[in-house]
Amino acid sequence: MNHPDALILPESWKSGGTHIDRIDSILRVAEPLLDVDRGRGGRAFIRRQPGGRLFVTPDPADTLQFPIGHAREGMPRYRWVVQTDGSEHGFLVEEAADA
């Protein structure tokens, strides 16, 4: 199976009474999809985005767009595939390997 490199999840998917519970509720969904193995020290990182969306990746430094100074500055780093459940699976574009 080809695992996505990133996810966009609706913030409405969060559940739980505490901040930690809400984070864990997203990680329970995201980490298996991203093939993150906590037993080997892996972890997914969540960043809030405008419009009630959550950007989730296994690397805390990942960004949605290429950085300033890159030949593709400001362009998307991912090819997004919309899922029927309202989430999006992101696959790094070829040029993102250098960024």
C-alpha positions in Angstrom: 0.0 0.0 0.0 1.2 3.5 -0.9 1.0 5.5 2.3 0.4 9.3 2.0 3.2 11.6 3.1 0.8 14.0 4.7 -2.9 14.4 5.6 -5.4 17.2 5.8 -8.1 16.3 8.3 -11.2 18.2 9.3 -10.7 19.7 12.7 -14.3 18.5 13.5 -12.8 15.0 13.8 -11.2 15.9 17.1 -13.0 14.3 20.1 -12.4 14.2 23.9 -12.7 16.3 27.0 -9.1 17.5 27.3 -6.6 19.0 24.9 -4.5 15.8 25.1 -7.6 13.7 24.4 -8.3 15.8 21.3 -4.7 15.5 20.0 -4.7 11.7 20.6 -8.0 11.3 18.8 -6.4 12.8 15.6 -3.2 10.9 16.0 -5.1 7.6 16.3 -6.5 8.2 12.9 -3.4 9.8 11.3 -0.5 7.7 12.4 -1.7 4.4 10.9 -2.4 6.2 7.6 1.0 7.8 7.6 2.7 4.5 8.6 4.0 6.0 11.8 5.4 3.4 14.2 5.4 4.8 17.8 7.1 1.7 19.0 10.2 2.7 16.9 10.0 6.3 18.0 7.8 7.6 15.2 5.3 10.4 15.8 2.9 12.5 13.7 2.7 16.2 14.1 -0.4 18.3 13.8 -0.6 21.9 12.5 -3.9 23.9 12.4 -4.7 25.5 9.1 -7.3 28.1 8.1 -10.8 26.8 7.5 -11.0 24.2 10.3 -8.3 21.9 8.8 -5.4 20.0 10.3 -2.2 19.4 8.4 -0.6 16.2 9.8 2.8 14.8 8.9 5.6 12.6 10.4 8.0 15.5 10.2 7.5 18.6 12.3 9.4 20.7 9.7 7.1 19.8 6.8 5.3 22.6 5.1 2.4 22.8 2.6 4.4 24.9 0.2 8.0 25.2 -1.0 10.1 27.5 1.2 11.4 31.0 0.3 14.5 30.7 -1.9 13.5 27.4 -3.5 13.0 27.4 -7.3 9.3 26.5 -6.6 8.8 29.0 -3.8 5.2 29.2 -2.7 4.1 26.2 -4.9 2.4 23.2 -3.3 4.8 20.5 -2.0 2.1 17.8 -2.2 -0.3 16.4 -4.7 -3.6 16.1 -2.8 -6.2 13.4 -3.3 -9.6 14.1 -1.7 -11.2 11.2 0.1 -14.9 10.4 0.4 -14.7 11.0 4.2 -13.6 14.7 3.8 -9.9 14.1 4.4 -7.1 14.6 1.9 -4.1 12.4 1.4 -1.0 14.3 0.3 1.9 12.8 -1.7 5.1 14.7 -2.1 5.8 16.0 -5.6 9.1 14.9 -7.1 10.8 18.3 -6.5 10.0 18.1 -2.8 12.8 15.6 -2.2 15.3 18.5 -2.6 13.5 20.9 -0.3 
